[in-house]
Amino acid sequence: DLKDKLVALPHPLIQDQVEGLGDDPVWKYYTPGMKYDTVLSRTRLFVTDYSSIAYDAFYRGASVVFFWKDKDECMKEYGKSAHLMLTEDLAFGDICMTEEELRASVRESYDNPPKQEYEDNYRKIVAFHDGKNTDRFIAMAKKDGIL
């Protein structure tokens, strides 16, 4: 019932490959040339697997749902030294392992703000919440002689 609200936005490394798949129903909601910044500024609910862009979506006020159905298989493919920076204890959104859980979470999360526990978890991970990260980065780059 939320399909008309869906925006599919592929990872930037595969966007050019997806643009040629217009007839594939998986990408019928994708518009070539979509920009992450534009999409995230209007996002109410962000569904992802392990993508770090979830941090940006949450920072901008979107609820986040993680779909980790294939997490263990994925981590095996990355090798023994791989690990997720985000843990179940610190996730700032529902973690879904089945399609049924995902559907239920999307229905619940779409019209509701993020739960307080997710806000608390996010603040444990992200130190600054003042919108001045670029200023801090430039100051550090100047201090280190990069700029």
ABEGO torsion letter per residue (X at the ends): XAAAABBBBBBAAAAAAAAAAAABAAAAABBBGBBAAAAAAABABBBBBABAAAAAAAAAGBBBBBBAAAAAAAAAAAEAABBBABBAAABABBBBABAAAAAAAAAAAAABBBBAAAAAAAAAABABAAGAAAAAAAAAAAAAGAX
